[in-house]
Amino acid sequence: MDNPSLQNMIPLPERLRPRNLDEYVGQEHLVGKGAVLRKMIESGNISSFILWGPPGVGKTTLARIIANNLKREFFTLSAISSGVKDVRAVIEKADKGKMFATAGSPILFIDEIHRFNKSQQDALLGAVESGTITLIGATTENPSFEVITPLLSRCQVYVLKSLEIKDLDTLLTRALTQDSYLASRNIEVKEKEALFRFSGGDARKLLNILDITVQSFPTDAERLVIDNKTVTDCLQENVALYDKNGEQHYDIISAFIKSMRGSDPNGAIYWMARMLAGGEDPLFIARRMLILASEDIGLANPNAALLAESCFNAVHQIGMPEARIILAETCIYLASSPKSNSAITAIDEALALVGSTAGAPPVPLHLRNAPTKLMKELGYAKDYKYAHSFEGNFVDQEFLPDTLKGTKFYEPGDNTREAETRRRLQTLWKKYGY
């Protein structure tokens, strides 16, 4: 479309949607030179997979690029608006057309696949198994929670990341120079910080913010100067337009989690009410609280995880509107509970060390299993001390590899329950400095 004013009728993110991998921005770990998806595309052979990542990082675009590159027939469904009937209709169409296909099985792209229920996912299973379709799913939620095991086992999961500043800068430059409408407006971007900050690593959001900001200037303005204040003022005046695709949804979730983490039951219950009033899936809210119970409350109050799990199961069985009461009780309990992230800190530090250690330190001989005579002769399990044979069911011995002796991963949090844990560990393990 050559006329800039007519082109402006199409949303900017759609006008700038990449058509091939060379135009695609970000996700170098998947589509960069030698990366797994690029190699798959170049080989011409792809298997079913699921793209898991935050909104606006290119999941739908990547699926379209793959279909175009491989010259495959491309079907798309939205899990929000499609039912089993729609799934079966696409599969039937794909099955009828496969005798004429020369490039391979059609690609079925399902956006928000985590919203498909079990029967909808079951309807896909046979077609994926037989190769009638190649499934590409997109989800913002952990697929291991939402996708049935038989289907998940037939799909590789690829994780997409929020875009980095350099990626956002590339998109901004491309929009200003390659979009004919924006290029015709004589735009000067004096400050980028607000554009990038409000976008939150979301390409679609960045382009929508830029589009809204440009539209705020008079159509006859000879020169448009965009700075942080211009962007901020514009968004405050156009909240509804800015959130026309539900992008504020993720900001409200963030506010909900941070309110509970910050021990404010009033803020938490308010943001929960905003989500429920907006039609959010109650199970999504319950799942978020279950994660928070382990991540942010943890060992300060282990009962929190049990309550959150009970909440999730109860919401699943009861549904709305009664589920709002169970959700509210759990929300208030979690927000009011003491907090500790000691467990997540410990496992993350251990994983970081495992990932950075050259090779894998051998298991000390005294900790090894010795089911055979040969292993016993080689010293496996020798000198192991059985804790229950000692006073207090404890004996001082080494449980880490020789190269990691004295390494401390767990640091008890500053709360009543873990204070007791610290006192016990101080008695048992002086070498760790508790």
Secondary structure by P-SEA (a helix, b strand, c coil): cccccccccccccccccccccccccccccccccccaaaaaaaaccccbbbbbccccccaaaaaaaaaaaaccbbbbbbcccccaaaaaaaaaaaaaaccccccccbbbbbcccccccaaaaaaaaaaaaacccbbbbbbcccccccccaaaaaabbbbbbbcccaaaaaaaaaaaacccaaaaaacccccccaaaaaaacccaaaaaaaaaaaaaaccccccbbbbcaaaaaaaaaaccccccccccaaaaaaaaaaaaaaaccaaaaaaaaaaaaaacccaaaaaaaaaaaaaacccccccaaaaaaaaaaaaaaacccccaaaaaaaaaaaaaaccccaaaaaaaaaaaaaaaaccccccccccccccccaaaaaacccccccccccccccbbbbbcccccccccccccccccaaaaaaaaaaaaccccccc
